[in-house]
Amino acid sequence: MKIFVYKIITKLKEEIKNPQGEVVENIARRLLISSNLKVNTGKFYEIKIFDENKFEADKKIKRISKEILTNPLVETFEIVSVKEV
């Protein structure tokens, strides 16, 4: 059995209003840090999957990301890294 560690980011789609991101944008403007920025907040997940091979682990992590971690109507996910340990 092998261990695969996936790092996944979920975030709201660009067209969806992001109140948390807007707060960061407004504070940066008020503090005169930057008046020209767009912030999109999200969540970070690190998931370890114990499987025989990477192909099967990839299928499982994609299903987890689509069906559990995100609401596909308003969110996207990106697998930013995977490593075998």
PDB file of N, CA, C and O in Angstrom:
ATOM      1  N   MET A   1       0.852  -1.185   0.000  1.00  0.00           N
ATOM      2  CA  MET A   1       0.000   0.000   0.000  1.00  0.00           C
ATOM      3  C   MET A   1       0.891   1.240   0.000  1.00  0.00           C
ATOM      4  O   MET A   1       1.844   1.324   0.775  1.00  0.00           O
ATOM      5  N   LYS A   2       0.583   2.195  -0.863  1.00  0.00           N
ATOM      6  CA  LYS A   2       1.347   3.435  -0.956  1.00  0.00           C
ATOM      7  C   LYS A   2       0.534   4.580  -0.347  1.00  0.00           C
ATOM      8  O   LYS A   2      -0.690   4.505  -0.235  1.00  0.00           O
ATOM      9  N   ILE A   3       1.234   5.621   0.035  1.00  0.00           N
ATOM     10  CA  ILE A   3       0.579   6.811   0.586  1.00  0.00           C
ATOM     11  C   ILE A   3       0.815   7.964  -0.375  1.00  0.00           C
ATOM     12  O   ILE A   3       1.953   8.270  -0.729  1.00  0.00           O
ATOM     13  N   PHE A   4      -0.277   8.601  -0.794  1.00  0.00           N
ATOM     14  CA  PHE A   4      -0.211   9.770  -1.671  1.00  0.00           C
ATOM     15  C   PHE A   4      -0.779  10.961  -0.916  1.00  0.00           C
ATOM     16  O   PHE A   4      -1.869  10.887  -0.348  1.00  0.00           O
ATOM     17  N   VAL A   5      -0.030  12.061  -0.913  1.00  0.00           N
ATOM     18  CA  VAL A   5      -0.456  13.268  -0.212  1.00  0.00           C
ATOM     19  C   VAL A   5      -0.833  14.313  -1.257  1.00  0.00           C
ATOM     20  O   VAL A   5      -0.011  14.722  -2.077  1.00  0.00           O
ATOM     21  N   TYR A   6      -2.085  14.731  -1.207  1.00  0.00           N
ATOM     22  CA  TYR A   6      -2.619  15.721  -2.148  1.00  0.00           C
ATOM     23  C   TYR A   6      -2.835  17.048  -1.424  1.00  0.00           C
ATOM     24  O   TYR A   6      -3.304  17.080  -0.286  1.00  0.00           O
ATOM     25  N   LYS A   7      -2.487  18.133  -2.096  1.00  0.00           N
ATOM     26  CA  LYS A   7      -2.793  19.469  -1.607  1.00  0.00           C
ATOM     27  C   LYS A   7      -3.771  20.086  -2.594  1.00  0.00           C
ATOM     28  O   LYS A   7      -3.497  20.174  -3.791  1.00  0.00           O
ATOM     29  N   ILE A   8      -4.920  20.512  -2.070  1.00  0.00           N
ATOM     30  CA  ILE A   8      -6.025  20.974  -2.896  1.00  0.00           C
ATOM     31  C   ILE A   8      -6.483  22.338  -2.408  1.00  0.00           C
ATOM     32  O   ILE A   8      -6.572  22.586  -1.206  1.00  0.00           O
ATOM     33  N   ILE A   9      -6.770  23.214  -3.352  1.00  0.00           N
ATOM     34  CA  ILE A   9      -7.342  24.521  -3.028  1.00  0.00           C
ATOM     35  C   ILE A   9      -8.728  24.594  -3.654  1.00  0.00           C
ATOM     36  O   ILE A   9      -8.910  24.280  -4.830  1.00  0.00           O
ATOM     37  N   THR A  10      -9.697  25.013  -2.853  1.00  0.00           N
ATOM     38  CA  THR A  10     -11.031  25.287  -3.384  1.00  0.00           C
ATOM     39  C   THR A  10     -11.279  26.783  -3.257  1.00  0.00           C
ATOM     40  O   THR A  10     -10.835  27.418  -2.300  1.00  0.00           O
ATOM     41  N   LYS A  11     -11.988  27.336  -4.225  1.00  0.00           N
ATOM     42  CA  LYS A  11     -12.314  28.757  -4.158  1.00  0.00           C
ATOM     43  C   LYS A  11     -13.582  29.023  -4.947  1.00  0.00           C
ATOM     44  O   LYS A  11     -14.018  28.217  -5.768  1.00  0.00           O
ATOM     45  N   LEU A  12     -14.160  30.192  -4.666  1.00  0.00           N
ATOM     46  CA  LEU A  12     -15.362  30.589  -5.377  1.00  0.00           C
ATOM     47  C   LEU A  12     -15.023  30.889  -6.836  1.00  0.00           C
ATOM     48  O   LEU A  12     -13.926  31.357  -7.142  1.00  0.00           O
ATOM     49  N   LYS A  13     -15.956  30.619  -7.716  1.00  0.00           N
ATOM     50  CA  LYS A  13     -15.777  30.987  -9.113  1.00  0.00           C
ATOM     51  C   LYS A  13     -15.680  32.500  -9.221  1.00  0.00           C
ATOM     52  O   LYS A  13     -16.211  33.228  -8.382  1.00  0.00           O
ATOM     53  N   GLU A  14     -14.997  32.969 -10.263  1.00  0.00           N
ATOM     54  CA  GLU A  14     -14.758  34.406 -10.454  1.00  0.00           C
ATOM     55  C   GLU A  14     -16.051  35.222 -10.442  1.00  0.00           C
ATOM     56  O   GLU A  14     -16.070  36.338  -9.925  1.00  0.00           O
ATOM     57  N   GLU A  15     -17.117  34.684 -11.001  1.00  0.00           N
ATOM     58  CA  GLU A  15     -18.364  35.455 -11.130  1.00  0.00           C
ATOM     59  C   GLU A  15     -19.211  35.476  -9.856  1.00  0.00           C
ATOM     60  O   GLU A  15     -20.242  36.147  -9.810  1.00  0.00           O
ATOM     61  N   ILE A  16     -18.787  34.752  -8.832  1.00  0.00           N
ATOM     62  CA  ILE A  16     -19.527  34.692  -7.572  1.00  0.00           C
ATOM     63  C   ILE A  16     -18.988  35.757  -6.616  1.00  0.00           C
ATOM     64  O   ILE A  16     -17.777  35.917  -6.464  1.00  0.00           O
ATOM     65  N   LYS A  17     -19.901  36.476  -5.982  1.00  0.00           N
ATOM     66  CA  LYS A  17     -19.511  37.512  -5.012  1.00  0.00           C
ATOM     67  C   LYS A  17     -18.750  36.870  -3.852  1.00  0.00           C
ATOM     68  O   LYS A  17     -19.153  35.834  -3.323  1.00  0.00           O
ATOM     69  N   ASN A  18     -17.647  37.504  -3.472  1.00  0.00           N
ATOM     70  CA  ASN A  18     -16.784  36.962  -2.429  1.00  0.00           C
ATOM     71  C   ASN A  18     -16.621  37.998  -1.323  1.00  0.00           C
ATOM     72  O   ASN A  18     -15.701  38.814  -1.381  1.00  0.00           O
ATOM     73  N   PRO A  19     -17.496  37.984  -0.316  1.00  0.00           N
ATOM     74  CA  PRO A  19     -17.442  38.989   0.748  1.00  0.00           C
ATOM     75  C   PRO A  19     -16.113  39.030   1.496  1.00  0.00           C
ATOM     76  O   PRO A  19     -15.631  40.117   1.815  1.00  0.00           O
ATOM     77  N   GLN A  20     -15.514  37.894   1.782  1.00  0.00           N
ATOM     78  CA  GLN A  20     -14.229  37.881   2.490  1.00  0.00           C
ATOM     79  C   GLN A  20     -13.141  38.539   1.657  1.00  0.00           C
ATOM     80  O   GLN A  20     -12.322  39.296   2.178  1.00  0.00           O
ATOM     81  N   GLY A  21     -13.135  38.250   0.372  1.00  0.00           N
ATOM     82  CA  GLY A  21     -12.159  38.870  -0.518  1.00  0.00           C
ATOM     83  C   GLY A  21     -12.352  40.371  -0.595  1.00  0.00           C
ATOM     84  O   GLY A  21     -11.380  41.124  -0.643  1.00  0.00           O
ATOM     85  N   GLU A  22     -13.604  40.809  -0.608  1.00  0.00           N
ATOM     86  CA  GLU A  22     -13.900  42.241  -0.669  1.00  0.00           C
ATOM     87  C   GLU A  22     -13.416  42.960   0.593  1.00  0.00           C
ATOM     88  O   GLU A  22     -12.963  44.102   0.520  1.00  0.00           O
ATOM     89  N   VAL A  23     -13.512  42.298   1.741  1.00  0.00           N
ATOM     90  CA  VAL A  23     -13.016  42.890   2.986  1.00  0.00           C
ATOM     91  C   VAL A  23     -11.509  43.127   2.887  1.00  0.00           C
ATOM     92  O   VAL A  23     -11.027  44.201   3.249  1.00  0.00           O
ATOM     93  N   VAL A  24     -10.768  42.142   2.403  1.00  0.00           N
ATOM     94  CA  VAL A  24      -9.318  42.291   2.254  1.00  0.00           C
ATOM     95  C   VAL A  24      -9.000  43.422   1.274  1.00  0.00           C
ATOM     96  O   VAL A  24      -8.111  44.233   1.532  1.00  0.00           O
ATOM     97  N   GLU A  25      -9.717  43.479   0.162  1.00  0.00           N
ATOM     98  CA  GLU A  25      -9.513  44.543  -0.825  1.00  0.00           C
ATOM     99  C   GLU A  25      -9.734  45.920  -0.196  1.00  0.00           C
ATOM    100  O   GLU A  25      -8.926  46.831  -0.376  1.00  0.00           O
ATOM    101  N   ASN A  26     -10.831  46.059   0.539  1.00  0.00           N
ATOM    102  CA  ASN A  26     -11.164  47.351   1.152  1.00  0.00           C
ATOM    103  C   ASN A  26     -10.131  47.775   2.197  1.00  0.00           C
ATOM    104  O   ASN A  26      -9.758  48.947   2.257  1.00  0.00           O
ATOM    105  N   ILE A  27      -9.675  46.848   3.006  1.00  0.00           N
ATOM    106  CA  ILE A  27      -8.672  47.181   4.022  1.00  0.00           C
ATOM    107  C   ILE A  27      -7.359  47.598   3.352  1.00  0.00           C
ATOM    108  O   ILE A  27      -6.721  48.559   3.783  1.00  0.00           O
ATOM    109  N   ALA A  28      -6.958  46.884   2.308  1.00  0.00           N
ATOM    110  CA  ALA A  28      -5.726  47.239   1.592  1.00  0.00           C
ATOM    111  C   ALA A  28      -5.828  48.639   1.001  1.00  0.00           C
ATOM    112  O   ALA A  28      -4.847  49.384   0.996  1.00  0.00           O
ATOM    113  N   ARG A  29      -7.008  49.002   0.503  1.00  0.00           N
ATOM    114  CA  ARG A  29      -7.200  50.356  -0.042  1.00  0.00           C
ATOM    115  C   ARG A  29      -7.143  51.400   1.068  1.00  0.00           C
ATOM    116  O   ARG A  29      -6.499  52.439   0.920  1.00  0.00           O
ATOM    117  N   ARG A  30      -7.822  51.117   2.187  1.00  0.00           N
ATOM    118  CA  ARG A  30      -7.843  52.069   3.305  1.00  0.00           C
ATOM    119  C   ARG A  30      -6.459  52.292   3.905  1.00  0.00           C
ATOM    120  O   ARG A  30      -6.130  53.403   4.323  1.00  0.00           O
ATOM    121  N   LEU A  31      -5.656  51.244   3.946  1.00  0.00           N
ATOM    122  CA  LEU A  31      -4.310  51.362   4.493  1.00  0.00           C
ATOM    123  C   LEU A  31      -3.307  51.860   3.449  1.00  0.00           C
ATOM    124  O   LEU A  31      -2.108  51.944   3.711  1.00  0.00           O
ATOM    125  N   LEU A  32      -3.820  52.187   2.268  1.00  0.00           N
ATOM    126  CA  LEU A  32      -2.997  52.700   1.167  1.00  0.00           C
ATOM    127  C   LEU A  32      -1.914  51.705   0.736  1.00  0.00           C
ATOM    128  O   LEU A  32      -0.849  52.101   0.262  1.00  0.00           O
ATOM    129  N   ILE A  33      -2.194  50.434   0.905  1.00  0.00           N
ATOM    130  CA  ILE A  33      -1.254  49.394   0.472  1.00  0.00           C
ATOM    131  C   ILE A  33      -1.389  49.189  -1.034  1.00  0.00           C
ATOM    132  O   ILE A  33      -0.392  49.141  -1.754  1.00  0.00           O
ATOM    133  N   SER A  34      -2.627  49.069  -1.501  1.00  0.00           N
ATOM    134  CA  SER A  34      -2.875  48.930  -2.929  1.00  0.00           C
ATOM    135  C   SER A  34      -4.324  49.271  -3.217  1.00  0.00           C
ATOM    136  O   SER A  34      -5.231  48.860  -2.493  1.00  0.00           O
ATOM    137  N   SER A  35      -4.527  50.023  -4.276  1.00  0.00           N
ATOM    138  CA  SER A  35      -5.895  50.333  -4.696  1.00  0.00           C
ATOM    139  C   SER A  35      -6.282  49.504  -5.912  1.00  0.00           C
ATOM    140  O   SER A  35      -7.395  49.629  -6.424  1.00  0.00           O
ATOM    141  N   ASN A  36      -5.377  48.669  -6.370  1.00  0.00           N
ATOM    142  CA  ASN A  36      -5.612  47.898  -7.577  1.00  0.00           C
ATOM    143  C   ASN A  36      -5.335  46.414  -7.303  1.00  0.00           C
ATOM    144  O   ASN A  36      -4.267  45.897  -7.629  1.00  0.00           O
ATOM    145  N   LEU A  37      -6.321  45.745  -6.696  1.00  0.00           N
ATOM    146  CA  LEU A  37      -6.176  44.323  -6.454  1.00  0.00           C
ATOM    147  C   LEU A  37      -7.537  43.649  -6.429  1.00  0.00           C
ATOM    148  O   LEU A  37      -8.561  44.290  -6.192  1.00  0.00           O
ATOM    149  N   LYS A  38      -7.530  42.352  -6.675  1.00  0.00           N
ATOM    150  CA  LYS A  38      -8.730  41.519  -6.625  1.00  0.00           C
ATOM    151  C   LYS A  38      -8.377  40.293  -5.801  1.00  0.00           C
ATOM    152  O   LYS A  38      -7.439  39.567  -6.130  1.00  0.00           O
ATOM    153  N   VAL A  39      -9.129  40.060  -4.724  1.00  0.00           N
ATOM    154  CA  VAL A  39      -8.848  38.954  -3.818  1.00  0.00           C
ATOM    155  C   VAL A  39      -9.952  37.916  -3.930  1.00  0.00           C
ATOM    156  O   VAL A  39     -11.135  38.246  -3.856  1.00  0.00           O
ATOM    157  N   ASN A  40      -9.564  36.676  -4.107  1.00  0.00           N
ATOM    158  CA  ASN A  40     -10.492  35.560  -4.122  1.00  0.00           C
ATOM    159  C   ASN A  40     -10.058  34.601  -3.021  1.00  0.00           C
ATOM    160  O   ASN A  40      -8.985  34.004  -3.111  1.00  0.00           O
ATOM    161  N   THR A  41     -10.868  34.448  -1.998  1.00  0.00           N
ATOM    162  CA  THR A  41     -10.507  33.573  -0.883  1.00  0.00           C
ATOM    163  C   THR A  41     -10.927  32.138  -1.171  1.00  0.00           C
ATOM    164  O   THR A  41     -11.743  31.879  -2.055  1.00  0.00           O
ATOM    165  N   GLY A  42     -10.361  31.221  -0.417  1.00  0.00           N
ATOM    166  CA  GLY A  42     -10.693  29.821  -0.595  1.00  0.00           C
ATOM    167  C   GLY A  42     -10.272  29.016   0.615  1.00  0.00           C
ATOM    168  O   GLY A  42     -10.023  29.560   1.691  1.00  0.00           O
ATOM    169  N   LYS A  43     -10.197  27.710   0.420  1.00  0.00           N
ATOM    170  CA  LYS A  43      -9.797  26.791   1.492  1.00  0.00           C
ATOM    171  C   LYS A  43      -8.684  25.892   0.968  1.00  0.00           C
ATOM    172  O   LYS A  43      -8.598  25.592  -0.223  1.00  0.00           O
ATOM    173  N   PHE A  44      -7.848  25.480   1.890  1.00  0.00           N
ATOM    174  CA  PHE A  44      -6.742  24.586   1.568  1.00  0.00           C
ATOM    175  C   PHE A  44      -6.967  23.250   2.276  1.00  0.00           C
ATOM    176  O   PHE A  44      -7.315  23.212   3.456  1.00  0.00           O
ATOM    177  N   TYR A  45      -6.765  22.169   1.548  1.00  0.00           N
ATOM    178  CA  TYR A  45      -6.904  20.826   2.124  1.00  0.00           C
ATOM    179  C   TYR A  45      -5.639  20.032   1.838  1.00  0.00           C
ATOM    180  O   TYR A  45      -5.054  20.140   0.760  1.00  0.00           O
ATOM    181  N   GLU A  46      -5.225  19.235   2.810  1.00  0.00           N
ATOM    182  CA  GLU A  46      -4.172  18.245   2.597  1.00  0.00           C
ATOM    183  C   GLU A  46      -4.791  16.898   2.926  1.00  0.00           C
ATOM    184  O   GLU A  46      -5.244  16.659   4.046  1.00  0.00           O
ATOM    185  N   ILE A  47      -4.800  16.031   1.938  1.00  0.00           N
ATOM    186  CA  ILE A  47      -5.466  14.733   2.092  1.00  0.00           C
ATOM    187  C   ILE A  47      -4.482  13.613   1.765  1.00  0.00           C
ATOM    188  O   ILE A  47      -3.830  13.630   0.721  1.00  0.00           O
ATOM    189  N   LYS A  48      -4.385  12.645   2.667  1.00  0.00           N
ATOM    190  CA  LYS A  48      -3.560  11.466   2.429  1.00  0.00           C
ATOM    191  C   LYS A  48      -4.469  10.328   1.994  1.00  0.00           C
ATOM    192  O   LYS A  48      -5.466  10.028   2.650  1.00  0.00           O
ATOM    193  N   ILE A  49      -4.119   9.711   0.900  1.00  0.00           N
ATOM    194  CA  ILE A  49      -4.870   8.562   0.406  1.00  0.00           C
ATOM    195  C   ILE A  49      -3.936   7.359   0.393  1.00  0.00           C
ATOM    196  O   ILE A  49      -2.812   7.429  -0.104  1.00  0.00           O
ATOM    197  N   PHE A  50      -4.415   6.276   0.940  1.00  0.00           N
ATOM    198  CA  PHE A  50      -3.660   5.030   0.966  1.00  0.00           C
ATOM    199  C   PHE A  50      -4.214   4.150  -0.149  1.00  0.00           C
ATOM    200  O   PHE A  50      -5.366   3.719  -0.096  1.00  0.00           O
ATOM    201  N   ASP A  51      -3.386   3.886  -1.161  1.00  0.00           N
ATOM    202  CA  ASP A  51      -3.870   3.128  -2.321  1.00  0.00           C
ATOM    203  C   ASP A  51      -2.718   2.368  -2.956  1.00  0.00           C
ATOM    204  O   ASP A  51      -1.551   2.596  -2.638  1.00  0.00           O
ATOM    205  N   GLU A  52      -3.063   1.466  -3.854  1.00  0.00           N
ATOM    206  CA  GLU A  52      -2.056   0.644  -4.526  1.00  0.00           C
ATOM    207  C   GLU A  52      -1.276   1.415  -5.587  1.00  0.00           C
ATOM    208  O   GLU A  52      -0.091   1.157  -5.794  1.00  0.00           O
ATOM    209  N   ASN A  53      -1.942   2.370  -6.269  1.00  0.00           N
ATOM    210  CA  ASN A  53      -1.256   3.111  -7.330  1.00  0.00           C
ATOM    211  C   ASN A  53      -1.808   4.527  -7.466  1.00  0.00           C
ATOM    212  O   ASN A  53      -2.906   4.828  -7.000  1.00  0.00           O
ATOM    213  N   LYS A  54      -1.034   5.381  -8.108  1.00  0.00           N
ATOM    214  CA  LYS A  54      -1.391   6.789  -8.235  1.00  0.00           C
ATOM    215  C   LYS A  54      -2.638   6.983  -9.093  1.00  0.00           C
ATOM    216  O   LYS A  54      -3.441   7.872  -8.810  1.00  0.00           O
ATOM    217  N   PHE A  55      -2.814   6.184 -10.120  1.00  0.00           N
ATOM    218  CA  PHE A  55      -3.981   6.318 -10.987  1.00  0.00           C
ATOM    219  C   PHE A  55      -5.271   6.185 -10.183  1.00  0.00           C
ATOM    220  O   PHE A  55      -6.178   7.004 -10.329  1.00  0.00           O
ATOM    221  N   GLU A  56      -5.359   5.169  -9.344  1.00  0.00           N
ATOM    222  CA  GLU A  56      -6.558   4.967  -8.525  1.00  0.00           C
ATOM    223  C   GLU A  56      -6.701   6.069  -7.481  1.00  0.00           C
ATOM    224  O   GLU A  56      -7.809   6.534  -7.216  1.00  0.00           O
ATOM    225  N   ALA A  57      -5.589   6.486  -6.890  1.00  0.00           N
ATOM    226  CA  ALA A  57      -5.632   7.566  -5.902  1.00  0.00           C
ATOM    227  C   ALA A  57      -6.114   8.865  -6.554  1.00  0.00           C
ATOM    228  O   ALA A  57      -6.905   9.602  -5.965  1.00  0.00           O
ATOM    229  N   ASP A  58      -5.634   9.144  -7.775  1.00  0.00           N
ATOM    230  CA  ASP A  58      -6.071  10.346  -8.508  1.00  0.00           C
ATOM    231  C   ASP A  58      -7.578  10.333  -8.742  1.00  0.00           C
ATOM    232  O   ASP A  58      -8.249  11.349  -8.558  1.00  0.00           O
ATOM    233  N   LYS A  59      -8.105   9.189  -9.146  1.00  0.00           N
ATOM    234  CA  LYS A  59      -9.558   9.088  -9.379  1.00  0.00           C
ATOM    235  C   LYS A  59     -10.326   9.385  -8.100  1.00  0.00           C
ATOM    236  O   LYS A  59     -11.334  10.091  -8.127  1.00  0.00           O
ATOM    237  N   LYS A  60      -9.856   8.853  -6.989  1.00  0.00           N
ATOM    238  CA  LYS A  60     -10.549   9.058  -5.717  1.00  0.00           C
ATOM    239  C   LYS A  60     -10.477  10.516  -5.259  1.00  0.00           C
ATOM    240  O   LYS A  60     -11.468  11.068  -4.781  1.00  0.00           O
ATOM    241  N   ILE A  61      -9.302  11.139  -5.406  1.00  0.00           N
ATOM    242  CA  ILE A  61      -9.169  12.521  -4.943  1.00  0.00           C
ATOM    243  C   ILE A  61     -10.007  13.460  -5.807  1.00  0.00           C
ATOM    244  O   ILE A  61     -10.559  14.431  -5.291  1.00  0.00           O
ATOM    245  N   LYS A  62     -10.113  13.198  -7.087  1.00  0.00           N
ATOM    246  CA  LYS A  62     -10.964  14.026  -7.952  1.00  0.00           C
ATOM    247  C   LYS A  62     -12.433  13.882  -7.559  1.00  0.00           C
ATOM    248  O   LYS A  62     -13.173  14.866  -7.543  1.00  0.00           O
ATOM    249  N   ARG A  63     -12.842  12.684  -7.250  1.00  0.00           N
ATOM    250  CA  ARG A  63     -14.230  12.475  -6.824  1.00  0.00           C
ATOM    251  C   ARG A  63     -14.495  13.158  -5.481  1.00  0.00           C
ATOM    252  O   ARG A  63     -15.536  13.791  -5.302  1.00  0.00           O
ATOM    253  N   ILE A  64     -13.564  13.032  -4.543  1.00  0.00           N
ATOM    254  CA  ILE A  64     -13.707  13.710  -3.253  1.00  0.00           C
ATOM    255  C   ILE A  64     -13.812  15.213  -3.462  1.00  0.00           C
ATOM    256  O   ILE A  64     -14.665  15.871  -2.865  1.00  0.00           O
ATOM    257  N   SER A  65     -12.945  15.754  -4.310  1.00  0.00           N
ATOM    258  CA  SER A  65     -12.935  17.200  -4.556  1.00  0.00           C
ATOM    259  C   SER A  65     -14.242  17.673  -5.185  1.00  0.00           C
ATOM    260  O   SER A  65     -14.780  18.709  -4.795  1.00  0.00           O
ATOM    261  N   LYS A  66     -14.753  16.922  -6.152  1.00  0.00           N
ATOM    262  CA  LYS A  66     -15.986  17.306  -6.840  1.00  0.00           C
ATOM    263  C   LYS A  66     -17.230  17.113  -5.987  1.00  0.00           C
ATOM    264  O   LYS A  66     -18.122  17.961  -5.994  1.00  0.00           O
ATOM    265  N   GLU A  67     -17.300  16.011  -5.254  1.00  0.00           N
ATOM    266  CA  GLU A  67     -18.532  15.642  -4.565  1.00  0.00           C
ATOM    267  C   GLU A  67     -18.588  16.048  -3.091  1.00  0.00           C
ATOM    268  O   GLU A  67     -19.673  16.135  -2.516  1.00  0.00           O
ATOM    269  N   ILE A  68     -17.439  16.296  -2.482  1.00  0.00           N
ATOM    270  CA  ILE A  68     -17.432  16.589  -1.045  1.00  0.00           C
ATOM    271  C   ILE A  68     -16.884  17.982  -0.737  1.00  0.00           C
ATOM    272  O   ILE A  68     -17.494  18.739   0.019  1.00  0.00           O
ATOM    273  N   LEU A  69     -15.737  18.317  -1.322  1.00  0.00           N
ATOM    274  CA  LEU A  69     -15.076  19.570  -0.964  1.00  0.00           C
ATOM    275  C   LEU A  69     -15.706  20.810  -1.591  1.00  0.00           C
ATOM    276  O   LEU A  69     -15.615  21.896  -1.020  1.00  0.00           O
ATOM    277  N   THR A  70     -16.336  20.671  -2.741  1.00  0.00           N
ATOM    278  CA  THR A  70     -16.856  21.848  -3.440  1.00  0.00           C
ATOM    279  C   THR A  70     -18.334  21.710  -3.785  1.00  0.00           C
ATOM    280  O   THR A  70     -18.876  20.611  -3.898  1.00  0.00           O
ATOM    281  N   ASN A  71     -18.954  22.859  -3.944  1.00  0.00           N
ATOM    282  CA  ASN A  71     -20.276  22.945  -4.552  1.00  0.00           C
ATOM    283  C   ASN A  71     -20.006  23.385  -5.985  1.00  0.00           C
ATOM    284  O   ASN A  71     -19.674  24.549  -6.206  1.00  0.00           O
ATOM    285  N   PRO A  72     -20.139  22.491  -6.970  1.00  0.00           N
ATOM    286  CA  PRO A  72     -19.739  22.808  -8.345  1.00  0.00           C
ATOM    287  C   PRO A  72     -20.499  23.974  -8.977  1.00  0.00           C
ATOM    288  O   PRO A  72     -20.068  24.505 -10.000  1.00  0.00           O
ATOM    289  N   LEU A  73     -21.604  24.372  -8.393  1.00  0.00           N
ATOM    290  CA  LEU A  73     -22.333  25.522  -8.932  1.00  0.00           C
ATOM    291  C   LEU A  73     -21.602  26.830  -8.674  1.00  0.00           C
ATOM    292  O   LEU A  73     -21.696  27.761  -9.474  1.00  0.00           O
ATOM    293  N   VAL A  74     -20.874  26.909  -7.562  1.00  0.00           N
ATOM    294  CA  VAL A  74     -20.248  28.179  -7.186  1.00  0.00           C
ATOM    295  C   VAL A  74     -18.753  28.079  -6.902  1.00  0.00           C
ATOM    296  O   VAL A  74     -18.096  29.108  -6.742  1.00  0.00           O
ATOM    297  N   GLU A  75     -18.190  26.856  -6.832  1.00  0.00           N
ATOM    298  CA  GLU A  75     -16.797  26.699  -6.463  1.00  0.00           C
ATOM    299  C   GLU A  75     -16.018  25.880  -7.482  1.00  0.00           C
ATOM    300  O   GLU A  75     -16.581  25.095  -8.246  1.00  0.00           O
ATOM    301  N   THR A  76     -14.712  26.088  -7.469  1.00  0.00           N
ATOM    302  CA  THR A  76     -13.799  25.285  -8.273  1.00  0.00           C
ATOM    303  C   THR A  76     -12.759  24.672  -7.347  1.00  0.00           C
ATOM    304  O   THR A  76     -12.612  25.093  -6.199  1.00  0.00           O
ATOM    305  N   PHE A  77     -12.041  23.679  -7.851  1.00  0.00           N
ATOM    306  CA  PHE A  77     -10.944  23.111  -7.078  1.00  0.00           C
ATOM    307  C   PHE A  77      -9.732  22.961  -7.984  1.00  0.00           C
ATOM    308  O   PHE A  77      -9.841  22.848  -9.205  1.00  0.00           O
ATOM    309  N   GLU A  78      -8.585  22.965  -7.343  1.00  0.00           N
ATOM    310  CA  GLU A  78      -7.338  22.762  -8.067  1.00  0.00           C
ATOM    311  C   GLU A  78      -6.430  21.897  -7.208  1.00  0.00           C
ATOM    312  O   GLU A  78      -6.208  22.194  -6.034  1.00  0.00           O
ATOM    313  N   ILE A  79      -5.914  20.843  -7.785  1.00  0.00           N
ATOM    314  CA  ILE A  79      -4.941  20.003  -7.106  1.00  0.00           C
ATOM    315  C   ILE A  79      -3.591  20.665  -7.362  1.00  0.00           C
ATOM    316  O   ILE A  79      -3.092  20.653  -8.488  1.00  0.00           O
ATOM    317  N   VAL A  80      -3.004  21.241  -6.317  1.00  0.00           N
ATOM    318  CA  VAL A  80      -1.777  22.015  -6.513  1.00  0.00           C
ATOM    319  C   VAL A  80      -0.523  21.170  -6.378  1.00  0.00           C
ATOM    320  O   VAL A  80       0.536  21.545  -6.880  1.00  0.00           O
ATOM    321  N   SER A  81      -0.634  20.035  -5.705  1.00  0.00           N
ATOM    322  CA  SER A  81       0.511  19.130  -5.652  1.00  0.00           C
ATOM    323  C   SER A  81       0.078  17.755  -5.187  1.00  0.00           C
ATOM    324  O   SER A  81      -0.938  17.593  -4.512  1.00  0.00           O
ATOM    325  N   VAL A  82       0.861  16.789  -5.560  1.00  0.00           N
ATOM    326  CA  VAL A  82       0.678  15.421  -5.080  1.00  0.00           C
ATOM    327  C   VAL A  82       2.069  14.805  -4.968  1.00  0.00           C
ATOM    328  O   VAL A  82       2.918  14.976  -5.843  1.00  0.00           O
ATOM    329  N   LYS A  83       2.280  14.085  -3.871  1.00  0.00           N
ATOM    330  CA  LYS A  83       3.558  13.392  -3.730  1.00  0.00           C
ATOM    331  C   LYS A  83       3.315  12.040  -3.074  1.00  0.00           C
ATOM    332  O   LYS A  83       2.366  11.850  -2.314  1.00  0.00           O
ATOM    333  N   GLU A  84       4.189  11.128  -3.389  1.00  0.00           N
ATOM    334  CA  GLU A  84       4.127   9.809  -2.764  1.00  0.00           C
ATOM    335  C   GLU A  84       5.108   9.798  -1.600  1.00  0.00           C
ATOM    336  O   GLU A  84       6.267  10.186  -1.745  1.00  0.00           O
ATOM    337  N   VAL A  85       4.630   9.349  -0.449  1.00  0.00           N
ATOM    338  CA  VAL A  85       5.501   9.294   0.730  1.00  0.00           C
ATOM    339  C   VAL A  85       5.691   7.860   1.193  1.00  0.00           C
ATOM    340  O   VAL A  85       6.394   7.615   2.173  1.00  0.00           O
TER     341      VAL A  85
END
